[in-house]
Amino acid sequence: MRALLISDTHRYLKNLLEVLERVGAVDRIFHLGDVEGEEETIRSLADGIPVEFVAGNNDFFSHESREKEIMLGDYRVFMTHGHYYGVSTGLSRLEAEGVARGAQVVLYGHTHRPAIDYREKLTMVNPGSISYPRQPGREPSFGMIEIDRRGEIHFTINYLK
């Protein structure tokens, strides 16, 4: 199983098109918020690939949930944009929420900075932003999740350039 992980596209989808061509076949796409009304456009670009969205702080009129819990193989995954947990100033609140929900994986966005944080009880992944990156070097980024034949989950951060 392969999944594309994106966040914070903010209505700028040119880079998403390039990412979709580059990564090839994926089974699912997870968008972690700040779509700004482009959900149907992204679903169309995904060409039949299931897309899961959560609403971000700029998704004022979205009908998407603020948070979701899903299963990927044997892993419970908690998806959120992150702004309700203060992720711009630290991950302790988000980590506590993930643990309280029994998640092994937390997916979040909001900061526009990619990160994979391996914690004692869970892994926290932020793909950064493929549209408006904020990390040093400001390279557009996205994440990949893969579950191998043994059922083990793997995460990578990738850059557009």
DSSP file with accessible surface (Angstrom, degrees, kcal/mol):
  #  RESIDUE AA STRUCTURE BP1 BP2  ACC     N-H-->O    O-->H-N    N-H-->O    O-->H-N    TCO  KAPPA ALPHA  PHI   PSI    X-CA   Y-CA   Z-CA
    1    1 A M              0   0   72      0, 0.0   146,-2.4     0, 0.0     2,-0.4   0.000 360.0 360.0 360.0 130.5    0.0    0.0    0.0
    2    2 A R  E     -A  146   0A  73    144,-0.2    25,-3.2   142,-0.0    26,-1.1  -0.991 360.0-175.6-125.0 135.1    1.3    3.4   -1.0
    3    3 A A  E     -Ab 145  28A   0    142,-2.7   142,-2.5    -2,-0.4     2,-0.4  -0.990  19.9-136.9-132.5 140.4   -0.2    6.7    0.0
    4    4 A L  E     -Ab 144  29A   0     24,-2.3    26,-2.9    -2,-0.4     2,-0.5  -0.795  18.3-156.9 -91.8 135.6    0.6   10.3   -0.9
    5    5 A L  E     +Ab 143  30A   0    138,-2.9   138,-3.1    -2,-0.4     2,-0.3  -0.965  21.8 160.5-120.4 118.1    0.6   12.8    2.0
    6    6 A I  E     + b   0  31A   0     24,-2.9    26,-2.5    -2,-0.5     2,-0.3  -0.906   9.5 175.1-133.8 163.4    0.1   16.5    1.2
    7    7 A S        +     0   0    1     -2,-0.3   123,-0.9    24,-0.2   124,-0.4  -0.985  53.4  26.3-159.6 160.6   -1.0   19.6    3.1
    8    8 A D        +     0   0    0     25,-2.4   124,-0.5    -2,-0.3   123,-0.5   0.871  53.8 155.0  53.3  53.6   -1.4   23.3    2.8
    9    9 A T    >   -     0   0    0     24,-0.4     3,-2.3    25,-0.3    26,-0.2   0.764  30.1-161.4 -80.4 -26.4   -2.0   23.6   -1.0
   10   10 A H  T 3   -     0   0   27     24,-2.7    25,-0.2     1,-0.3    26,-0.1   0.862  67.2 -56.1  48.0  47.8   -3.9   26.9   -0.5
   11   11 A R  T 3  S+     0   0  138     24,-0.7     2,-0.8    23,-0.2    -1,-0.3   0.469 112.3 116.9  69.2   1.2   -5.6   26.8   -4.0
   12   12 A Y    <   +     0   0   81     -3,-2.3     4,-0.2     1,-0.1    -1,-0.2  -0.864  30.5 161.8-102.7 105.0   -2.2   26.5   -5.8
   13   13 A L     >  +     0   0   23     -2,-0.8     4,-1.9     1,-0.1    -1,-0.1   0.426  42.2  98.1-109.5   1.2   -2.3   23.1   -7.5
   14   14 A K  H  > S+     0   0  127      1,-0.2     4,-1.4     2,-0.2    -1,-0.1   0.931  89.3  46.3 -56.3 -46.6    0.4   23.4  -10.1
   15   15 A N  H  > S+     0   0   12      1,-0.2     4,-2.5     2,-0.2    -1,-0.2   0.845 105.8  60.4 -67.6 -31.2    2.9   21.6   -7.9
   16   16 A L  H  > S+     0   0    2      1,-0.2     4,-2.8     2,-0.2    -1,-0.2   0.917 101.4  53.9 -62.3 -40.7    0.4   18.9   -7.0
   17   17 A L  H  X S+     0   0   79     -4,-1.9     4,-1.9     1,-0.2    -1,-0.2   0.926 109.8  47.4 -57.8 -44.6    0.1   18.0  -10.7
   18   18 A E  H  X S+     0   0   77     -4,-1.4     4,-2.4     2,-0.2    -1,-0.2   0.915 111.7  50.4 -64.4 -41.0    3.9   17.5  -10.9
   19   19 A V  H  X S+     0   0    0     -4,-2.5     4,-2.8     1,-0.2     5,-0.3   0.932 108.0  52.6 -63.5 -44.9    3.9   15.4   -7.7
   20   20 A L  H  X S+     0   0   31     -4,-2.8     4,-0.9     1,-0.2    -1,-0.2   0.903 112.3  45.6 -59.6 -39.3    1.1   13.2   -8.9
   21   21 A E  H  < S+     0   0  159     -4,-1.9    -1,-0.2    -5,-0.2    -2,-0.2   0.911 114.7  48.7 -67.9 -40.9    3.1   12.5  -12.1
   22   22 A R  H  < S+     0   0  119     -4,-2.4    -2,-0.2     1,-0.2    -1,-0.2   0.901 110.2  47.2 -68.2 -44.3    6.3   11.9  -10.2
   23   23 A V  H  < S-     0   0   17     -4,-2.8    -1,-0.2     1,-0.2    -2,-0.2   0.713  90.6-161.4 -77.8 -17.9    5.1    9.5   -7.6
   24   24 A G     <  +     0   0   41     -4,-0.9    -1,-0.2    -5,-0.3     2,-0.1  -0.359  52.3  13.0  72.3-152.5    3.2    7.2  -10.0
   25   25 A A        +     0   0   86     -4,-0.1     2,-0.3    -2,-0.1    -4,-0.0  -0.337  67.0 171.6 -66.2 128.9    0.5    4.9   -8.8
   26   26 A V        -     0   0   12     -2,-0.1   -23,-0.2     1,-0.1     3,-0.1  -0.942  32.2-142.5-130.3 157.5   -0.7    5.4   -5.2
   27   27 A D  S    S+     0   0   87    -25,-3.2     2,-0.3    -2,-0.3   -24,-0.2   0.750  81.4   5.9 -89.3 -27.9   -3.6    3.7   -3.4
   28   28 A R  E     -b    3   0A  56    -26,-1.1   -24,-2.3    21,-0.1     2,-0.4  -0.985  57.7-143.9-152.4 159.0   -4.7    6.8   -1.4
   29   29 A I  E     -bc   4  51A   2     21,-2.2    23,-2.8    -2,-0.3     2,-0.5  -0.996  11.5-161.9-127.5 133.0   -4.1   10.5   -1.0
   30   30 A F  E     -bc   5  52A   0    -26,-2.9   -24,-2.9    -2,-0.4     2,-0.5  -0.972   3.2-168.4-115.8 121.9   -4.3   12.2    2.4
   31   31 A H  E     -bc   6  53A   0     21,-3.2    23,-1.3    -2,-0.5   -24,-0.2  -0.958   8.0-158.3-111.6 124.0   -4.7   16.0    2.4
   32   32 A L        -     0   0    0    -26,-2.5    77,-0.3    -2,-0.5   -25,-0.1   0.014  50.7 -76.7 -99.4  29.4   -4.2   17.6    5.8
   33   33 A G  S    S+     0   0    0    -27,-0.1   -25,-2.4    23,-0.1   -24,-0.4  -0.137  91.5  89.0 105.9 165.5   -6.0   20.8    5.3
   34   34 A D        +     0   0    2    -26,-0.2   -24,-2.7   -27,-0.1   -25,-0.3   0.930  45.8 142.6  64.3  56.0   -5.9   24.3    3.9
   35   35 A V    >   -     0   0    0    -26,-0.2   -24,-0.7   -25,-0.2     3,-0.6   0.738  45.9-150.7 -86.5 -31.4   -7.5   23.2    0.6
   36   36 A E  T 3   -     0   0   57      1,-0.2    23,-0.1   -26,-0.1    19,-0.0   0.903  67.8 -43.0  56.8  49.0   -9.5   26.4    0.4
   37   37 A G  T 3  S+     0   0   53      1,-0.1     3,-0.3     3,-0.0    -1,-0.2   0.496 111.0 111.7  86.2   5.4  -12.4   25.0   -1.6
   38   38 A E    <>  +     0   0   31     -3,-0.6     4,-2.6     1,-0.2     5,-0.2   0.159  34.8 115.2 -99.1  21.4  -10.5   22.9   -4.1
   39   39 A E  H  > S+     0   0   22      1,-0.2     4,-2.6     2,-0.2    -1,-0.2   0.921  78.8  45.6 -57.1 -48.3  -11.5   19.5   -2.8
   40   40 A E  H  > S+     0   0  130     -3,-0.3     4,-2.2     2,-0.2    -1,-0.2   0.876 111.7  52.2 -67.3 -35.5  -13.4   18.6   -6.0
   41   41 A T  H  > S+     0   0   62      2,-0.2     4,-2.6    -4,-0.2    -1,-0.2   0.933 111.1  47.5 -63.5 -43.6  -10.6   19.8   -8.2
   42   42 A I  H  X S+     0   0    2     -4,-2.6     4,-2.2     2,-0.2    -2,-0.2   0.921 110.2  52.0 -65.8 -41.2   -8.1   17.7   -6.3
   43   43 A R  H  X>S+     0   0   79     -4,-2.6     5,-0.7    -5,-0.2     4,-0.5   0.910 110.6  49.4 -60.2 -39.6  -10.4   14.6   -6.5
   44   44 A S  H ><5S+     0   0   91     -4,-2.2     3,-1.2     1,-0.2    -2,-0.2   0.928 110.4  49.0 -65.0 -44.3  -10.6   15.2  -10.2
   45   45 A L  H 3<5S+     0   0   55     -4,-2.6    -1,-0.2     1,-0.3    -2,-0.2   0.837 102.9  62.6 -63.6 -31.3   -6.8   15.4  -10.5
   46   46 A A  H ><5S-     0   0    2     -4,-2.2     3,-1.4    -5,-0.2    -1,-0.3   0.646  96.5-147.6 -71.0 -15.4   -6.5   12.2   -8.4
   47   47 A D  T <<5S-     0   0  145     -3,-1.2    -3,-0.1    -4,-0.5    -2,-0.1   0.898  71.5 -29.8  51.8  53.8   -8.4   10.4  -11.2
   48   48 A G  T 3 <S+     0   0   75     -5,-0.7    -1,-0.3     1,-0.3    -4,-0.1   0.301 101.3 130.4  94.1 -11.3  -10.2    7.9   -9.1
   49   49 A I    <   -     0   0   46     -3,-1.4    -1,-0.3    -6,-0.2   -21,-0.1  -0.633  68.2-108.2 -73.9 129.9   -7.7    7.5   -6.3
   50   50 A P        -     0   0   74      0, 0.0   -21,-2.2     0, 0.0     2,-0.5  -0.381  35.9-159.6 -61.3 133.1   -9.5    7.9   -3.0
   51   51 A V  E     -c   29   0A  15    -23,-0.2     2,-0.5    -2,-0.1   -21,-0.2  -0.973   6.3-161.0-119.1 128.1   -8.7   11.2   -1.3
   52   52 A E  E     -c   30   0A  46    -23,-2.8   -21,-3.2    -2,-0.5     2,-0.3  -0.934  14.8-172.5-106.3 129.8   -9.2   11.9    2.4
   53   53 A F  E     -c   31   0A   0     -2,-0.5    12,-0.4   -23,-0.2     2,-0.3  -0.900  14.9-167.0-117.9 150.6   -9.3   15.5    3.6
   54   54 A V        -     0   0    0    -23,-1.3     2,-0.3    -2,-0.3    12,-0.2  -0.957  34.2-108.2-124.9 151.0   -9.4   17.2    6.9
   55   55 A A        -     0   0   11     10,-2.4    26,-0.5    -2,-0.3     2,-0.2  -0.566  32.7-156.7 -79.9 140.4  -10.3   20.9    7.2
   56   56 A G    >   -     0   0    8     -2,-0.3     3,-1.6    25,-0.1     6,-0.1  -0.450  38.2 -87.1-104.4-176.5   -7.6   23.4    8.0
   57   57 A N  T 3  S+     0   0   57      1,-0.3     3,-0.1    -2,-0.2    -2,-0.0   0.695 127.9  48.2 -69.4 -15.7   -7.7   26.9    9.6
   58   58 A N  T 3  S+     0   0   51      1,-0.1     2,-1.1     2,-0.0    -1,-0.3   0.327  84.8  92.9-103.8   7.6   -8.2   28.5    6.1
   59   59 A D    X   +     0   0   13     -3,-1.6     3,-1.4     1,-0.2    -1,-0.1  -0.478  48.7 160.5 -97.0  64.0  -11.0   26.1    5.1
   60   60 A F  T 3  S+     0   0  152     -2,-1.1    -1,-0.2     1,-0.3    -2,-0.0   0.807  73.0  30.6 -59.4 -38.0  -13.7   28.4    6.4
   61   61 A F  T 3  S+     0   0  190     -3,-0.2    -1,-0.3     2,-0.0     2,-0.1   0.188  89.1 132.6-110.8  17.9  -16.6   27.0    4.4
   62   62 A S    <   -     0   0   31     -3,-1.4    -7,-0.1    -6,-0.1    -3,-0.0  -0.388  46.7-157.1 -72.8 145.2  -15.5   23.4    4.2
   63   63 A H        +     0   0  190     -2,-0.1    -1,-0.1     2,-0.1     2,-0.1   0.341  61.5 113.1 -97.2   3.3  -17.8   20.5    4.9
   64   64 A E  S    S-     0   0   42      1,-0.1   -10,-0.1    -5,-0.1     2,-0.1  -0.415  76.7-100.4 -73.6 153.3  -14.8   18.3    5.7
   65   65 A S        -     0   0   63    -12,-0.4   -10,-2.4     1,-0.1    -1,-0.1  -0.368  17.6-133.6 -69.3 151.1  -14.2   17.0    9.2
   66   66 A R  S    S+     0   0  130    -12,-0.2    15,-0.7     1,-0.2     2,-0.3   0.776  90.9  16.6 -73.5 -26.4  -11.6   18.8   11.4
   67   67 A E  E     -E   80   0B  41     13,-0.2     2,-0.3    14,-0.1    13,-0.2  -0.984  66.2-170.7-145.4 152.5  -10.2   15.4   12.4
   68   68 A K  E     -E   79   0B  42     11,-2.1    11,-3.4    -2,-0.3     2,-0.5  -0.993  12.3-153.3-142.8 150.0  -10.4   11.8   11.2
   69   69 A E  E     +E   78   0B  80     -2,-0.3     2,-0.3     9,-0.2     9,-0.2  -0.995  28.1 164.8-120.6 126.6   -9.3    8.5   12.6
   70   70 A I  E     -E   77   0B  22      7,-2.4     7,-3.3    -2,-0.5     2,-0.5  -0.888  33.3-119.7-134.0 166.5   -8.7    5.8   10.0
   71   71 A M  E     -E   76   0B  91     -2,-0.3     2,-0.5     5,-0.2     5,-0.2  -0.934  17.6-173.3-110.0 132.9   -7.0    2.4    9.8
   72   72 A L  E >  S-E   75   0B   4      3,-2.6     3,-2.4    -2,-0.5     2,-0.2  -0.956  71.1 -53.7-120.0 105.1   -4.0    1.8    7.5
   73   73 A G  T 3  S-     0   0   55     -2,-0.5    79,-0.1     1,-0.3    78,-0.0  -0.441 122.7 -20.8  60.1-125.0   -3.3   -1.9    7.7
   74   74 A D  T 3  S+     0   0  141     77,-0.3     2,-0.5    -2,-0.2    -1,-0.3   0.289 118.3 102.3 -94.3   9.4   -2.9   -2.6   11.4
   75   75 A Y  E <   -E   72   0B  54     -3,-2.4    -3,-2.6    29,-0.0     2,-0.5  -0.838  64.2-142.3-104.7 128.5   -2.2    1.1   12.2
   76   76 A R  E     -E   71   0B  94     -2,-0.5    28,-2.5    26,-0.3    29,-1.8  -0.753  24.7-162.1 -84.0 126.8   -4.6    3.5   13.8
   77   77 A V  E     -Ef  70 105B   0     -7,-3.3    -7,-2.4    -2,-0.5     2,-0.5  -0.947  11.6-157.7-118.3 129.5   -4.0    6.9   12.2
   78   78 A F  E     -Ef  69 106B   0     27,-2.7    29,-2.8    -2,-0.5     2,-0.4  -0.936  13.7-164.7-105.6 120.7   -5.2   10.2   13.6
   79   79 A M  E     +Ef  68 107B   0    -11,-3.4   -11,-2.1    -2,-0.5     2,-0.3  -0.921  21.8 143.5-109.0 133.6   -5.5   13.0   10.9
   80   80 A T  E     -E   67   0B   0     27,-2.2    29,-0.4    -2,-0.4   -13,-0.2  -0.977  54.4-122.6-157.4 158.2   -5.8   16.7   11.8
   81   81 A H        -     0   0    0    -15,-0.7    28,-1.9   -26,-0.5    -1,-0.1   0.895  47.6-134.6 -71.3 -39.1   -4.5   20.0   10.4
   82   82 A G  S > >S+     0   0    0     26,-0.2     3,-1.7    28,-0.1     5,-1.4   0.159  74.2 109.7 112.7 -19.1   -2.9   20.7   13.8
   83   83 A H  G > 5S+     0   0   44      1,-0.3     3,-1.2     2,-0.2     5,-0.1   0.835  76.5  58.7 -65.0 -28.7   -3.9   24.3   14.5
   84   84 A Y  G 3 5S+     0   0  102      1,-0.2    -1,-0.3     2,-0.1    -4,-0.0   0.623 107.9  48.8 -72.2 -11.0   -6.2   23.3   17.3
   85   85 A Y  G < 5S-     0   0   27     -3,-1.7     9,-0.4     5,-0.0     8,-0.3   0.223 112.5-116.0-112.2  11.0   -3.2   21.6   19.0
   86   86 A G  T X>5 +     0   0   20     -3,-1.2     3,-2.1    -4,-0.1     4,-0.6   0.833  51.0 164.6  63.4  37.1   -0.8   24.5   18.7
   87   87 A V  T 34< +     0   0    7     -5,-1.4     3,-0.3     1,-0.3    -4,-0.1   0.709  65.8  69.3 -65.1 -17.2    1.6   22.7   16.4
   88   88 A S  T 34 S+     0   0   61      1,-0.2    -1,-0.3    -6,-0.1     3,-0.1   0.746 109.7  34.5 -70.4 -20.2    3.4   25.9   15.5
   89   89 A T  T <4 S-     0   0  136     -3,-2.1     2,-0.2     1,-0.4    -1,-0.2   0.408 133.6 -39.8-113.4  -0.7    4.8   26.1   19.0
   90   90 A G     <  -     0   0   33     -4,-0.6    -1,-0.4    -3,-0.3     4,-0.2  -0.779  42.9-115.2 153.7 165.6    5.3   22.4   19.8
   91   91 A L  S  > S+     0   0   20     -2,-0.2     4,-3.0     1,-0.1     5,-0.2   0.367  79.3 101.4-108.6   4.2    3.9   19.0   19.4
   92   92 A S  H  > S+     0   0   87      1,-0.2     4,-2.4     2,-0.2     5,-0.2   0.900  85.4  45.9 -62.8 -42.0    3.2   18.0   23.0
   93   93 A R  H  > S+     0   0  144     -8,-0.3     4,-2.0     2,-0.2    -1,-0.2   0.913 115.5  46.8 -66.8 -41.3   -0.6   18.6   22.9
   94   94 A L  H  > S+     0   0    0     -9,-0.4     4,-2.6    -4,-0.2    -2,-0.2   0.916 111.8  51.0 -67.0 -41.6   -0.9   16.8   19.6
   95   95 A E  H  X S+     0   0   48     -4,-3.0     4,-2.6     1,-0.2     5,-0.2   0.939 109.5  50.3 -60.0 -46.2    1.1   13.9   20.8
   96   96 A A  H  X S+     0   0   60     -4,-2.4     4,-2.6    -5,-0.2    -1,-0.2   0.902 111.1  49.2 -60.8 -39.4   -1.1   13.6   23.9
   97   97 A E  H  X S+     0   0   57     -4,-2.0     4,-1.8     2,-0.2    -1,-0.2   0.918 110.5  50.2 -66.1 -43.5   -4.2   13.6   21.8
   98   98 A G  H  <>S+     0   0    0     -4,-2.6     5,-2.5     2,-0.2     4,-0.3   0.933 112.8  46.1 -60.4 -43.9   -2.8   10.9   19.5
   99   99 A V  H ><5S+     0   0   56     -4,-2.6     3,-1.7     1,-0.2    -2,-0.2   0.930 110.0  54.0 -64.9 -43.7   -1.9    8.7   22.5
  100  100 A A  H 3<5S+     0   0   83     -4,-2.6    -1,-0.2     1,-0.3    -2,-0.2   0.843 108.8  49.9 -61.3 -30.9   -5.3    9.3   24.1
  101  101 A R  T 3<5S-     0   0   61     -4,-1.8    -1,-0.3    -5,-0.2    -2,-0.2   0.449 115.5-116.1 -85.9  -3.2   -7.0    8.1   20.9
  102  102 A G  T < 5 +     0   0   38     -3,-1.7   -26,-0.3    -4,-0.3    -3,-0.2   0.715  60.1 158.2  76.0  21.5   -4.8    5.0   20.7
  103  103 A A      < -     0   0    6     -5,-2.5    -1,-0.2    -6,-0.2   -26,-0.2  -0.452  37.2-167.0 -77.7 149.4   -3.2    6.1   17.5
  104  104 A Q  S    S+     0   0   81    -28,-2.5    19,-2.2     1,-0.2     2,-0.4   0.564  81.9  39.0-100.8 -18.1    0.2    4.8   16.3
  105  105 A V  E     -fg  77 123B   2    -29,-1.8   -27,-2.7    17,-0.2     2,-0.4  -0.997  62.9-166.1-135.2 135.8    0.4    7.5   13.7
  106  106 A V  E     -fg  78 124B   0     17,-2.7    19,-3.0    -2,-0.4     2,-0.5  -0.993   7.1-165.5-120.6 126.5   -0.5   11.2   13.7
  107  107 A L  E     +fg  79 125B   0    -29,-2.8   -27,-2.2    -2,-0.4     2,-0.3  -0.954  21.8 155.0-110.5 130.1   -0.7   13.1   10.4
  108  108 A Y        +     0   0    8     17,-2.3    20,-0.3    -2,-0.5   -27,-0.2  -0.940  19.3 179.8-148.9 166.8   -0.8   16.9   10.6
  109  109 A G        +     0   0    0    -28,-1.9     2,-1.4   -29,-0.4   -76,-0.1  -0.166  40.0 107.1-132.4-130.8    0.0   20.0    8.6
  110  110 A H  S    S+     0   0   33    -77,-0.2   -28,-0.1     1,-0.2   -29,-0.1  -0.202  75.7  71.6  78.2 -41.6   -0.3   23.8    9.3
  111  111 A T  S    S-     0   0    7     -2,-1.4    -1,-0.2     2,-0.2    18,-0.1   0.687  87.7-138.7 -81.2 -17.6    3.3   24.6    9.9
  112  112 A H  S    S+     0   0    4      1,-0.2    22,-2.2    16,-0.2    23,-0.7   0.673  70.4 112.4  64.6  18.6    4.3   24.3    6.2
  113  113 A R        -     0   0  103     15,-0.2    15,-0.5    21,-0.2    -1,-0.2  -0.982  68.2-127.7-123.8 122.9    7.5   22.6    7.5
  114  114 A P        +     0   0   24      0, 0.0     2,-0.3     0, 0.0    43,-0.1  -0.371  38.3 158.7 -71.0 145.6    8.1   18.9    6.8
  115  115 A A  E     -H  126   0B  29     11,-2.6    11,-3.0    -2,-0.1     2,-0.4  -0.959  32.2-160.8-163.5 144.9    8.9   16.6    9.8
  116  116 A I  E     -H  125   0B  47     -2,-0.3     2,-0.6     9,-0.2     9,-0.2  -0.981  19.4-172.6-125.8 116.2    8.9   13.0   10.9
  117  117 A D  E     -H  124   0B  49      7,-3.2     7,-2.9    -2,-0.4     2,-0.8  -0.949  10.9-156.8-114.9 113.5    9.0   12.7   14.7
  118  118 A Y  E     -H  123   0B 154     -2,-0.6     5,-0.2     5,-0.2     2,-0.2  -0.806  22.0-178.6 -89.9 110.7    9.4    9.2   16.1
  119  119 A R        -     0   0   82      3,-2.7    -2,-0.0    -2,-0.8     0, 0.0  -0.543  41.7 -96.6-102.9 174.9    8.0    9.3   19.6
  120  120 A E  S    S+     0   0  182      1,-0.2     3,-0.1    -2,-0.2    -1,-0.1   0.903 119.9  18.8 -59.5 -43.2    7.9    6.6   22.3
  121  121 A K  S    S+     0   0  137      1,-0.2     2,-0.3   -26,-0.0    -1,-0.2   0.525 130.3  10.9-110.3  -8.6    4.3    5.6   21.5
  122  122 A L        -     0   0    6      2,-0.0    -3,-2.7    -5,-0.0     2,-0.4  -0.983  63.5-115.4-160.3 168.6    3.6    7.0   18.0
  123  123 A T  E     -gH 105 118B  24    -19,-2.2   -17,-2.7    -2,-0.3     2,-0.5  -0.954  24.0-156.3-113.2 133.3    5.1    8.6   14.9
  124  124 A M  E     -gH 106 117B   0     -7,-2.9    -7,-3.2    -2,-0.4     2,-0.4  -0.945  12.1-171.3-113.8 127.3    4.0   12.1   13.9
  125  125 A V  E     +gH 107 116B   2    -19,-3.0   -17,-2.3    -2,-0.5    -9,-0.2  -0.973  14.5 178.7-127.9 128.7    4.3   13.1   10.3
  126  126 A N  E     - H   0 115B   0    -11,-3.0   -11,-2.6    -2,-0.4   -17,-0.2  -0.993  14.0-160.4-122.6 119.3    3.9   16.5    8.6
  127  127 A P        -     0   0    0      0, 0.0    31,-0.2     0, 0.0     2,-0.2   0.562  31.8-139.1 -75.9  -5.4    4.5   16.6    4.9
  128  128 A G        -     0   0    0    -15,-0.5     2,-0.4   -20,-0.3   -15,-0.2  -0.507  40.1 -53.3  76.5-154.0    5.1   20.3    4.8
  129  129 A S        -     0   0    0    -17,-0.6    12,-1.6    10,-0.2  -121,-0.2  -0.985  29.3-163.5-127.3 132.2    3.6   22.3    1.9
  130  130 A I  S    S+     0   0    0   -123,-0.9  -121,-0.1    -2,-0.4  -122,-0.1   0.541  97.3  37.7 -85.1  -4.2    3.9   21.6   -1.8
  131  131 A S  S    S+     0   0   12   -123,-0.5  -122,-0.1  -124,-0.4    -1,-0.1   0.803 130.3  14.6-111.2 -45.4    2.7   25.1   -2.5
  132  132 A Y  S    S-     0   0  119   -124,-0.5    -2,-0.1     7,-0.1    -1,-0.1  -0.565  74.4-171.4-136.6  71.4    4.1   27.5    0.1
  133  133 A P        -     0   0   16      0, 0.0   -20,-0.2     0, 0.0   -21,-0.1  -0.279  11.9-174.9 -68.0 151.2    7.0   25.9    2.1
  134  134 A R        +     0   0  121    -22,-2.2   -21,-0.2     5,-0.1     3,-0.1   0.395  47.5 104.9-124.5  -3.8    8.4   27.6    5.1
  135  135 A Q  S >  S-     0   0   18    -23,-0.7     3,-2.5     4,-0.2     4,-0.0  -0.340  90.0 -71.2 -75.8 164.5   11.4   25.5    6.1
  136  136 A P  T 3  S+     0   0  130      0, 0.0     3,-0.4     0, 0.0    -1,-0.2  -0.282 128.3  22.9 -53.6 134.1   15.0   26.6    5.4
  137  137 A G  T 3  S-     0   0   65      1,-0.2    -2,-0.1    -3,-0.1    -3,-0.0   0.129 100.8-128.7  90.9 -22.1   15.6   26.3    1.6
  138  138 A R    <   +     0   0  158     -3,-2.5    -1,-0.2     1,-0.2   -25,-0.0   0.822  45.1 167.0  46.9  44.0   11.8   26.6    1.1
  139  139 A E        -     0   0   82     -3,-0.4   -10,-0.2    -7,-0.1    -1,-0.2  -0.751  43.1-110.0 -87.2 130.1   11.6   23.5   -1.2
  140  140 A P        -     0   0   13      0, 0.0    20,-2.6     0, 0.0    21,-0.3  -0.323  46.8-168.4 -56.1 137.0    8.0   22.3   -1.8
  141  141 A S  E     + D   0 159A   0    -12,-1.6     2,-0.3    18,-0.2    18,-0.2  -0.898  20.8 177.1-134.5 160.1    7.6   19.0    0.0
  142  142 A F  E     - D   0 158A   3     16,-2.3    16,-3.3    -2,-0.3     2,-0.3  -0.952  22.1-125.6-151.4 164.2    5.2   16.0    0.3
  143  143 A G  E     -AD   5 157A   0   -138,-3.1  -138,-2.9    -2,-0.3     2,-0.4  -0.781   9.7-153.4-115.6 159.9    5.2   12.8    2.2
  144  144 A M  E     -AD   4 156A   8     12,-2.3    12,-2.1    -2,-0.3     2,-0.4  -0.992   3.3-162.5-129.0 140.6    4.8    9.1    1.3
  145  145 A I  E     -AD   3 155A   0   -142,-2.5  -142,-2.7    -2,-0.4     2,-0.4  -0.986  12.4-178.5-119.1 131.4    3.5    6.3    3.4
  146  146 A E  E     -AD   2 154A  82      8,-2.5     8,-2.5    -2,-0.4     2,-0.6  -0.998  17.2-159.3-131.6 136.5    4.2    2.7    2.5
  147  147 A I  E     - D   0 153A  23   -146,-2.4     6,-0.2    -2,-0.4   -74,-0.1  -0.977  25.0-146.9-111.1 119.0    3.1   -0.5    4.1
  148  148 A D    >   -     0   0   47      4,-2.6     3,-2.2    -2,-0.6  -146,-0.0  -0.111  32.4 -86.8 -80.8-178.6    5.4   -3.3    3.1
  149  149 A R  T 3  S+     0   0  258      1,-0.3    -1,-0.1     2,-0.1    -2,-0.0   0.744 128.2  55.0 -61.5 -25.9    4.6   -7.0    2.6
  150  150 A R  T 3  S-     0   0  183      2,-0.1    -1,-0.3     1,-0.0     3,-0.1   0.437 120.5-108.8 -85.2  -2.9    5.3   -7.7    6.3
  151  151 A G  S <  S+     0   0   26     -3,-2.2   -77,-0.3     1,-0.3     2,-0.3   0.572  71.2 143.2  87.2  10.4    2.7   -5.0    7.2
  152  152 A E        -     0   0   86    -79,-0.1    -4,-2.6     1,-0.0     2,-0.3  -0.658  45.2-131.3 -88.0 141.2    5.3   -2.6    8.5
  153  153 A I  E     -D  147   0A  24     -2,-0.3     2,-0.3    -6,-0.2    -6,-0.2  -0.681  22.5-173.2 -95.9 141.8    4.7    1.1    7.9
  154  154 A H  E     -D  146   0A  82     -8,-2.5    -8,-2.5    -2,-0.3     2,-0.4  -0.987   5.4-159.1-134.4 145.7    7.4    3.5    6.5
  155  155 A F  E     +D  145   0A  16     -2,-0.3     2,-0.3   -10,-0.2   -10,-0.2  -0.954   9.7 178.0-126.5 141.8    7.4    7.2    6.0
  156  156 A T  E     -D  144   0A  62    -12,-2.1   -12,-2.3    -2,-0.4     2,-0.5  -0.991  21.1-142.6-138.8 149.6    9.4    9.5    3.8
  157  157 A I  E     -D  143   0A  36     -2,-0.3     2,-0.3   -14,-0.2   -14,-0.2  -0.935  25.8-170.3-104.9 134.1    9.6   13.2    3.1
  158  158 A N  E     -D  142   0A  53    -16,-3.3   -16,-2.3    -2,-0.5     2,-0.4  -0.912  12.2-140.0-126.3 154.8   10.2   14.1   -0.5
  159  159 A Y  E     -D  141   0A  92     -2,-0.3   -18,-0.2   -18,-0.2   -29,-0.1  -0.890  13.0-135.3-119.5 146.5   11.0   17.4   -2.2
  160  160 A L              0   0    1    -20,-2.6    -1,-0.1    -2,-0.4   -19,-0.1   0.859 360.0 360.0 -68.7 -35.8    9.8   18.6   -5.6
  161  161 A K              0   0  176    -21,-0.3    -2,-0.1     0, 0.0   -22,-0.0  -0.511 360.0 360.0 -94.3 360.0   13.1   19.9   -6.9
